[in-house]
Amino acid sequence: MDNTITKIIDTREGKTCCYIKNPNGKGIPIVVLHGGPGFCSDPILSEFLGIKSPMYFYDQFGCGGSDKFNDLDKYNVETFVNQLEDVIVENKLDTVILMGMCWGAGLATAYASLKGVKNIKAMILSSPFLSTPMWEDDQMVNLSLLPDPDRNTLMQFEKNGLYLNGYRRALIPYFQHYYFTKGDLNIIHHLVFGFQPEVYRIMWGNSELLCGGRLKNFDLTKDLGKINVPVLLISGDRDTVRTETMKKYQDMFPQAQLAIIPASGHMIYNEQPSIVKKIIQSFVGDVNNYSKKEIKSMIMSAQ
């Protein structure tokens, strides 16, 4: 029996579609922020994780069942942060765990930076996008490690700044190396060809590797030190976010654990579900006593 409640709530910039799993569950509510910008919520994630806490998913503006803007200037970080705040307030959530994937992790962190952490018990940041300069540096390193001729083909597109006529197809080897390393071409083709929404192009741009949109100057690194709540950082050992960058982020947060998932790219929930499930369940289960524990890194290396 599906225990999902779907509701539309009024937020300051428009209507937001929310999906609530385990509405009567026990534990600190978890608010889940999807990636992109431009993907949609996936409430099935709650069933995969097996967490009994209430879980609140919502579609960010421009996605899924939430409002799309005619005024494209409304697509900006402040709008998305305010939407998250309104989701928390309208659902009457006094204390939450924020859980974000990629851009969703950046949005959760931007919220903590701009609105404070008084109602945040902990954060789970998967393959986090926290700094455009650091993200772009990682992508250039990743690109340099691709075999010929894949590397040269993509480099030529990036050099010319032209992202039509074959660019998406040229990305397939990149996605195979850093997103879904198990090589499921159906998933890779969906990622490469099925995801080109307007909000993504406005916020990030046309390139997959370099930002040409409104997130060009997005950089939260100077703010991480004031986010003094337990943070779980988690990514794959072959992720678009390099392990060296994840370790830097860990050092910037006052309280952070780091888990590097072996033999996995960006899609850690698809590639190593049992490992990811165990780590997140453990973190959520311990979060009330987490501040009393010794902070330690949990680094797993591929065999």
NORGIJO-V305012 format. One record per residue. N is the residue number from 1. RES is the residue in one letter. PSI is psi in degrees with one decimal (none if undefined). D_FIRST is the distance of its C-alpha to the first C-alpha in Angstrom with 2 decimals. Layout:
N:RES:PSI:D_FIRST / N:RES:PSI:D_FIRST
//
This chain:
1:M:129.4:0.00 / 2:D:125.3:3.79 / 3:N:32.5:6.26 / 4:T:131.4:9.14 / 5:I:125.1:12.04 / 6:T:130.0:14.71 / 7:K:152.4:18.16 / 8:I:125.8:21.74 / 9:I:150.0:24.31 / 10:D:122.0:28.07 / 11:T:170.5:29.89 / 12:R:-24.1:33.65 / 13:E:-4.3:33.79 / 14:G:-171.5:31.12 / 15:K:139.5:27.49 / 16:T:131.5:24.85 / 17:C:122.4:21.25 / 18:C:148.2:18.95 / 19:Y:120.6:15.37 / 20:I:120.5:14.21 / 21:K:145.8:11.74 / 22:N:51.7:11.51 / 23:P:-26.9:13.57 / 24:N:14.8:14.35 / 25:G:165.1:15.01 / 26:K:151.4:18.53 / 27:G:171.8:21.14 / 28:I:128.0:22.92 / 29:P:143.1:20.88 / 30:I:124.4:21.05 / 31:V:122.3:22.02 / 32:V:128.8:21.69 / 33:L:119.5:24.45 / 34:H:166.5:24.33 / 35:G:-164.9:27.47 / 36:G:-113.8:29.95 / 37:P:133.1:31.21 / 38:G:-13.5:29.32 / 39:F:179.7:26.00 / 40:C:167.6:22.69 / 41:S:153.9:19.81 / 42:D:84.6:17.21 / 43:P:-17.0:14.15 / 44:I:-21.8:12.96 / 45:L:-33.7:15.82 / 46:S:-36.2:14.01 / 47:E:-38.4:11.81 / 48:F:-43.5:15.17 / 49:L:-25.9:17.05 / 50:G:27.6:14.86 / 51:I:134.7:16.33 / 52:K:-8.0:15.05 / 53:S:153.7:17.14 / 54:P:137.2:16.08 / 55:M:127.9:16.54 / 56:Y:113.7:18.09 / 57:F:150.2:18.52 / 58:Y:152.3:20.89 / 59:D:124.9:22.93 / 60:Q:157.7:26.60 / 61:F:138.9:29.09 / 62:G:-2.7:29.82 / 63:C:148.5:26.40 / 64:G:-128.9:23.18 / 65:G:3.3:22.58 / 66:S:165.1:25.29 / 67:D:144.6:28.84 / 68:K:144.0:31.39 / 69:F:134.6:34.95 / 70:N:-34.3:38.02 / 71:D:98.9:40.08 / 72:L:-16.7:39.53 / 73:D:-17.9:41.35 / 74:K:-17.1:38.27 / 75:Y:95.7:36.60 / 76:N:169.6:37.87 / 77:V:-42.6:36.90 / 78:E:-42.3:37.63 / 79:T:-44.9:35.29 / 80:F:-35.3:32.37 / 81:V:-44.2:33.22 / 82:N:-37.0:33.41 / 83:Q:-44.5:30.05 / 84:L:-44.4:28.48 / 85:E:-42.6:30.43 / 86:D:-36.6:29.23 / 87:V:-43.7:25.53 / 88:I:-45.7:26.18 / 89:V:-47.1:28.30 / 90:E:-26.1:26.22 / 91:N:4.5:23.12 / 92:K:49.1:25.55 / 93:L:112.3:25.16 / 94:D:-37.7:28.25 / 95:T:137.2:27.78 / 96:V:158.8:25.78 / 97:I:125.5:25.57 / 98:L:130.6:26.23 / 99:M:114.6:24.87 / 100:G:148.3:26.49 / 101:M:123.0:27.08 / 102:C:-113.1:30.61 / 103:W:-36.2:31.50 / 104:G:-35.3:28.57 / 105:A:-39.3:30.33 / 106:G:-39.6:33.54 / 107:L:-43.1:32.03 / 108:A:-41.5:30.66 / 109:T:-37.3:34.14 / 110:A:-38.9:35.92 / 111:Y:-46.4:34.00 / 112:A:-36.7:35.05 / 113:S:-43.5:38.58 / 114:L:-34.2:38.98 / 115:K:-11.1:37.06 / 116:G:173.2:37.56 / 117:V:15.6:35.35 / 118:K:-29.4:35.40 / 119:N:11.1:31.66 / 120:I:119.0:30.73 / 121:K:-36.5:30.08 / 122:A:169.5:29.80 / 123:M:141.2:29.26 / 124:I:114.2:27.74 / 125:L:108.5:29.69 / 126:S:125.4:28.87 / 127:S:57.1:31.79 / 128:P:139.7:33.13 / 129:F:100.0:35.32 / 130:L:-11.3:37.60 / 131:S:119.3:40.92 / 132:T:-45.5:41.90 / 133:P:-41.9:45.24 / 134:M:-36.9:43.70 / 135:W:-46.6:40.98 / 136:E:-39.5:43.70 / 137:D:-43.0:45.87 / 138:D:-41.5:43.09 / 139:Q:-33.7:42.58 / 140:M:-37.3:46.31 / 141:V:-46.2:46.42 / 142:N:-43.1:43.46 / 143:L:-40.0:45.20 / 144:S:-21.4:48.43 / 145:L:-4.5:46.79 / 146:L:147.9:45.62 / 147:P:156.3:47.86 / 148:D:149.8:50.37 / 149:P:3.4:50.24 / 150:D:-42.9:46.70 / 151:R:-48.9:47.97 / 152:N:-37.1:50.97 / 153:T:-47.6:49.06 / 154:L:-39.9:46.62 / 155:M:-36.3:49.49 / 156:Q:-41.4:51.40 / 157:F:-46.0:48.60 / 158:E:-37.4:48.32 / 159:K:-41.1:52.10 / 160:N:-20.2:52.50 / 161:G:24.2:49.60 / 162:L:122.1:48.64 / 163:Y:36.2:44.97 / 164:L:179.5:45.10 / 165:N:62.6:46.11 / 166:G:-7.7:44.51 / 167:Y:-46.8:43.33 / 168:R:-39.4:39.61 / 169:R:-34.3:40.49 / 170:A:-18.0:42.77 / 171:L:-15.1:39.86 / 172:I:-47.8:38.08 / 173:P:-35.4:40.07 / 174:Y:-45.2:39.41 / 175:F:-36.4:35.65 / 176:Q:-33.0:36.00 / 177:H:-35.8:37.94 / 178:Y:-10.0:36.15 / 179:Y:-61.2:32.62 / 180:F:88.9:31.11 / 181:T:-12.9:33.66 / 182:K:-4.8:32.01 / 183:G:22.9:33.19 / 184:D:102.7:30.20 / 185:L:-26.9:32.07 / 186:N:-44.5:29.08 / 187:I:-42.5:27.71 / 188:I:-43.8:31.29 / 189:H:-36.0:32.06 / 190:H:-43.3:28.99 / 191:L:-41.8:30.21 / 192:V:-44.7:33.80 / 193:F:-20.1:33.67 / 194:G:2.4:30.36 / 195:F:88.8:30.78 / 196:Q:50.1:33.71 / 197:P:159.1:32.52 / 198:E:-41.1:35.16 / 199:V:-33.4:34.00 / 200:Y:-45.2:34.44 / 201:R:-36.3:37.94 / 202:I:-45.7:38.88 / 203:M:-40.4:37.73 / 204:W:-46.6:38.58 / 205:G:-167.6:40.74 / 206:N:-27.2:41.25 / 207:S:145.1:41.89 / 208:E:-21.6:39.12 / 209:L:-34.0:41.47 / 210:L:136.9:43.62 / 211:C:130.6:42.70 / 212:G:11.3:44.42 / 213:G:-156.0:42.26 / 214:R:-10.5:41.84 / 215:L:9.6:40.59 / 216:K:-38.4:43.99 / 217:N:16.5:45.11 / 218:F:118.8:41.79 / 219:D:108.6:42.66 / 220:L:3.7:41.13 / 221:T:-34.5:43.06 / 222:K:-14.9:45.54 / 223:D:-11.1:42.79 / 224:L:-31.4:40.81 / 225:G:-20.4:43.21 / 226:K:0.8:42.32 / 227:I:81.2:38.55 / 228:N:64.6:38.87 / 229:V:160.0:35.30 / 230:P:132.1:33.66 / 231:V:130.4:32.78 / 232:L:116.6:31.11 / 233:L:129.6:32.57 / 234:I:134.7:30.98 / 235:S:172.2:32.00 / 236:G:156.6:32.93 / 237:D:-9.0:36.42 / 238:R:31.0:36.91 / 239:D:163.3:35.27 / 240:T:-33.0:36.80 / 241:V:115.2:37.34 / 242:R:150.6:39.97 / 243:T:-37.0:39.89 / 244:E:-37.9:43.19 / 245:T:-39.7:41.70 / 246:M:-39.3:38.74 / 247:K:-35.5:41.33 / 248:K:-43.1:43.24 / 249:Y:-42.3:40.22 / 250:Q:-42.1:39.64 / 251:D:-26.1:43.24 / 252:M:-30.2:42.94 / 253:F:141.8:40.11 / 254:P:-35.0:41.32 / 255:Q:98.9:38.30 / 256:A:135.1:36.61 / 257:Q:150.2:35.24 / 258:L:126.8:35.28 / 259:A:120.3:33.25 / 260:I:119.3:34.39 / 261:I:126.3:32.03 / 262:P:149.3:34.08 / 263:A:49.0:34.26 / 264:S:144.4:32.10 / 265:G:-145.9:32.79 / 266:H:-29.2:31.16 / 267:M:63.1:27.71 / 268:I:-31.7:27.21 / 269:Y:-27.4:23.40 / 270:N:-35.8:23.80 / 271:E:-37.6:26.93 / 272:Q:62.9:26.50 / 273:P:-39.5:22.83 / 274:S:-38.8:23.38 / 275:I:-46.8:26.42 / 276:V:-44.0:24.99 / 277:K:-45.9:21.87 / 278:K:-43.9:24.25 / 279:I:-45.9:26.63 / 280:I:-40.6:24.23 / 281:Q:-42.2:22.45 / 282:S:-43.8:25.96 / 283:F:-47.0:27.17 / 284:V:-40.2:24.39 / 285:G:-31.3:24.77 / 286:D:-5.6:28.52 / 287:V:-30.2:28.79 / 288:N:-28.5:29.89 / 289:N:7.1:32.82 / 290:Y:-37.7:33.32 / 291:S:-16.5:36.48 / 292:K:-6.3:38.20 / 293:K:157.1:37.73 / 294:E:130.0:40.14 / 295:I:128.5:39.07 / 296:K:155.2:39.16 / 297:S:144.1:38.44 / 298:M:87.3:36.10 / 299:I:124.7:37.62 / 300:M:131.8:36.52 / 301:S:147.4:38.76 / 302:A:143.3:38.09 / 303:Q:none:39.58
//
